[in-house]
Structure formats: C-alpha cells, structure tokens
Amino acid sequence: MVSSAEKNKSAMEGVSLESAQVLVELMADSATVERELLERRFSERARGFEETLKFMEGMRALTEREREIRRADGLDGIQEALRAGHRTFIEYITKLGVASATTYGKEIRGVLKAFRQEGGQAWLESENLRGKHYAARNLLLEAGAMRLDHENGTYTINNWFHSEFVRALYAHGTTPDELDKVVKDQAEIGLAAELQVYEYERELVGHRDAATVVHIALENTAAGFDIASTRREEETDQLRFRMIEVKAVSPREWAFTLTRNEIRVASENKEAYFLYLVPVIEGKPAVEKMEVIQNPVTGLLDKDRWSIREGDWSVSRVVRHG
C-alpha cells in the first residue's frame, strides 16, 4: 500500500543537473550499458541514480529495457550541448525540462506560474511556495534560471531564461517545425504585421536580447497578446517584460477590435502591455508608420482621439471634419 507521504513526493526530488550531467557523461558513445554497471559507476560520482534515470527517461534521452540502459533519440542533442560546454548543457537540459509534458515539466512550470507580474517585472515571494514544488525550485536555482534575493525573500527570473519563462506561461510547446508550418500556411495581413513587428523588436533590442522576443501568437492564440519582448534597464541591467498586441489597421480610420480576453490581459498587466497599430498601405504593413499605445485600457479612453463601442472593444480613431 502506498503511503500518503509517497503519494505527495515530488517527482523532482533527488534530481539535480549535476547528476544528470554525470549520467550523460557515463553513457558517452555507448548504445547500451548494463544497469548494474552504470549504477555502480554513477554512485562513485553522484547520488540519486534511480531518480536521475527516471528524469532522463522523461527527457527522452534514455530508456530501460531488460536491465539495460539504452540511448533514446533525445540523448544526441543533450550530449551535443554538453560538448559545447557546461553552461550550454545546463541551459539546454533546463529548457527541455520546462517544455516536457511529463510530471517533471508540470512541477517546473508550477513554480514559474506562481510568479506574479506587474509593470513588466516578475517576482515570487519565497513564502508563497510553502514547500510546494520545492525540488523543482531547487533545480531552477541550480540552473541559474531564477535567483533568490535573501534580503527581501523574493525570487526573480534571470535574463537568459526570460523567453522560456514566457513560453511556460503563455505557449503550448509547439515545435520549431510546427511553427514553420504555421508561418507558411498563414499569409494573412494580420500575421504579416505580427512578423514585421517581431523582426522590428528583435532588431530594436539588439543581438544580446534578440532571443527574448517571442512570437507567442504562433504557439497560443488565447494568450491575450501576440509578441513578448523586453527592454533592458540601464541602471540595473535587468530585463523588463513587454507584452505586445499587434493590430493591422486601415491608415484612414485605424479601426480594430480588442477582444474581452485581450482587455483582461491588458488590464492585469497595465504599463507592461502595449498596443502596436500597424497601418496597411498598398496591401503591406507599414511598421515604420505604426502607432504604439502603452496601457491601452487607459490610453484608448481619450475620447478626443478614439471611439469605443461596448463588448469587445471595436475601436476607431475619431475623425473630425471641417
């Protein structure tokens, strides 16, 4: 009979990135290793063989059959990352964990979804975890994906992990191949505007932060915004989140619709939410002539400039004649 304590045990307990690296190194170029031999070699360098093996099985790197540990398809990518260096390995395996459909992924995402966001910044008070997903939290700390400020007892997200954090909250783990197919299959003007804004943001933030620009709408149309981006604060060198909703509009009346979901997300995120209105001129989005409205729930209430009908916000610019 399974005890209550065993039922509540975290899947992440006993798993560390250090132990995962040891297991990957021990597999080296071997296609198959006897379990007893692998466990004995592992125990000389790390702890938690059983837990680490299950974790690597969840990452589709290894599989066990008839007391033999065998390579799985995911191991090649992990070993390639390890050859590129310890830091690359840490980031790669952490991203795999976040995107995983396993219990491990669920626990890691549970920590990330506990973060609060306001004004483009995310933080989590340490007391709010209260032991929940404790082991997953430790893995994220070990990876440097998040950090703890001991003075005020809050966790924050480190810059390199920003895009994975956003995906964990708003996306559905769509693969790169699936994303490419979406782009090819959709040639609508709205998507064209989003793609131009996406490239505009990547160029604006520069090579250093280009990876923090994420086209969320390709992965989750219900997120309430289209593109996640950032701005780097000069004083602290930390990233500030920016949620961007893109609307392709006529250059004459600039009419568009904000859905109830978009209004809700904009209301919750206030100054971190931006509306990019991209006029379509001669059938093409003109990003260079777009208008940017920060905190649109407030910004669009200017009755001298915008006219709004109830329900979903059907908005158009007020045109005065004479």
N, C-alpha and C positions, 0 to 999 in steps of 0.2 A: 504494500500500500504506500502511495506517495504522500509524504508529509506535506503540511501546509508550507513549511519553510522551503521545501524543494520546489513546490509549485511556484513560489514567488521569487525564486532565484533568478537573477539576471543572466541572460544568455551571454552577456559580455564579461561576466565575472571570470577572472583568471586569464583574460586575453590582454595582451599588450602588443604594441607594434614591434618591440624588441624581440619578443618570442616569435612573432610572425616572420620577421627577417631571418631568424635562426633557422626556422623550418624551410624557408625558401632556399637559403644557402645550402642546407643539407641535401636538398633534392638535386642541386646542381644540374647536371645534364642527364640525370638518371630518369628513365621512363617509369621504372618500378623499383620500390625499395621495400624490403620486408619490414613489417610494422615494428616488431620487437627490436630490430637493429636500429631503425630510425628513432624509436623512442629512447633507446639507450644513449645514442649519440646526442639527441636533443637534451636529455636530462643533464648532460655534462656541461651545458652552456646556458640553459634557461629552465623555467618552470612552466607548468600548465600545459603539458603535451596534449592531453585529451581535449581541453578547451580550445587550444590554438588550432588543432587539427580540424575540429568542427567549424571554427571560424573560417579557415582557409577553404573548407568544402563549401561553405556558404558563399565565398567569393569566387567559386567555380575554378579554383586553382588546383585542388587535389580531390581525389576520391579514394575510398577504401573498398577493396573487394577481396574476399578470401584471405584476410590478414595481410594484404599487400596494399601499400600506399602508391597510387598511380597519379601520374600527371593528368590534369584536365586542361581544357582549352585556355582558361584564363591565366595559367601559370606563365606562359611565354611573355605576356605583357608586363606581369609583375617582375619577372627576372630581368627584363629589358630595363625597367625603371630602376631596379637595384644596381645594374651595371652603370647607369648614369650617375649614381651617387646616392648616399644615404638620404639626403633631403628629398630628392626626387621620388625615392621609394616611399618615404613617409607620406608625401602628398598624394601619390598615386593610390596607395592602399587605403588611405582615409577617404578619398573620393569614391572608391569602389564601395566602401562600407556605407557611406551616406546614400548612394544610389541603389543599394541592394534591396531586393524585395523580401529578404529574409527577416527573421526576428532581430538580427543584429542591426540591420538598416532601420527597422522600426524603432529600436531603442535609441539609436543615434539621432534620428530625426525627432524623437520625443524630446530630447534635450534642446535641440535647435528651435523647435516650435514653442518652447517655454519662454523664449526671449521676447521681450517687449520692444516695440519700435515706436519712436517718436522723434519728429524733427530730423529724420534721415539717419538716426543712430539707433543701434540695438544694444540692449543690455539685459542681464538676468541677475536678479538678486539671489545670492547663494542659498539663502534660507528657503527660497521658493521651490528648490528641488527636493528638499527634505528626504534625501536618500533615494528618491526615485531616479532611475536610470543612472545611478551613482557610477557604475563601472563604465558606461558609455561616456559619461562626463570625463572620467579619467583618461580614456583613450583620446578624446578630443583635446584635452590638455596636453597629453604626451605628444600629440601631433603638432601642437602649436596652432591649432585651428581656433582656439579660444584661449583667453588668459584671465586670470583672477587678480583683481585689484584688492589686496589684503586690507587696505585702509578703509575702503567703503563696502567691502564684501560683495562686489558685483563682478560678473563675468562680461567680457566684451569679445567681439569677433575680430580676429586678426585679418589684416588686409589680404593675404594670399588666399584665404578661404572664403572671401566675400561672395564670389559667384556661386560656389557650391552651397553656401548658406541660403542664398536667394532661391536657387533651384529646389532646395529641400522644402522651402516654404510654399513655393508657387508652381513648380513644374511637376511633370509626371515621369521623369526619367526617360524621355524619348531619346532614342539612339541617334548618333550623327547621321547614319544612313537614312533613317526615317525623316529627320529634319530636312535633308537634301531633297527627299521626295516631295515633302510638303512645299518647299520653295518652287520646285519645278512644276508641280501640279496647280499651283495658285499664282495666277498672273493678274489678279485684280489690282485696281489702282490703290486700294487701301493697303494691301500688302506691299506694293511698290513704295508707298510713302513710309511705311514702317522700316523697310530695308534701307531706305535712304537715311532716315533718322538714325538707325542702328550704325551705319557707316559714319555718319556725321559725329555721333557720340564717341565712337572708337578713335576717330582722328582727333577730336577735341581733348579727350583725356590723355592721349598720347600712348606710346608703346608700353610704358610702365604699367598703366592701368587698363589697357585695352581689354584684357580678359575679364574685367569686372562688368563689362557691358554685355548683358544677356538678353536675347530676343525671347522673352517669356511667352509671348502670344503664340509662337510656333509650337510650344510644348503644352500650354494650358490656356485655353481661350476664356476660362472663367476666373482668371486671376484678378481681373479688375483694372489691369493696365497692360501695356504692350511690351515695354522695354525697361529693364532695370539698368541703371547707370550709377555713376558716383561723381563726387567732386572731392578733391584732396584738400584738407585744411592746412594752410601754410604753417600755422603755429604748432600744431600737434602732429602733423604728417599722417593723420588718420583719415580714413575714407568716410564720407557722409553719403548715405543712400539717396538715390533719386528714382522715383517711380514715374514713368513717362507713359501717358496715354496719347497715341497719335491719331489725329483726325484729318483725313483728306477732305478739303473743303473747296467750294467754288470761290474764286477770288472776288466775286461780286457781293454775295450776301453772307458768306462764311458760315453757312448753316451746317449743323451737325447734331448728333444725339448723344447724350450721356445716359447710359443705362442705370437702373437702380443699383446694380452691383458696382459700377464704376463710381457712382455718387457715394456709396457706402465706403468703398476703399479710400476715395479721396477725402472723405470726412474724417476717417480714422487716422490718416497719415498727414493731413494738413499741409504744412510747409514742405514736406518731402515729396508731395505729389505735384506733377507738372503736366499741363496740357499743351501739346505741340500741335498747333493748327497749321497744316501744310496746304497752301493753295495749289490747285491743279491748273496749270497753264498749258494750253495746247496739248492736252492729254497727258502731261507729265507732271509729277510732283515737283514743286519748286521750293526745296528746303531752304534755299538762301533767302526766301521771302516769307518764311513761316513766322507765326506769332507764338510766343511762349507765355503761358499763364500759370503762375505758381499758385497753389492752393485754390483751384478753380471754383470750389464750392462757395468761397467768399469772393473771388475775383470776378465771377460772372454775374454777381448781384448788382453790378454797376448798370443801372437801368438806362443811363445815358448812352451806353455802348452796346448792351446785349438785351435781347428779348427772350424770355423763357416761358414755355408752357409747362403745365403740371405733368406728373407722372415721370416717365423717363424724360430727362431734360432735352426737349427739342429746342435748340438754341440757334439764334441767328443774330447777326450784327444789326443794330438799329441804323437804318439809312434815312437820313434827313434830306429832304429836297428843298430847293429854293435858296 
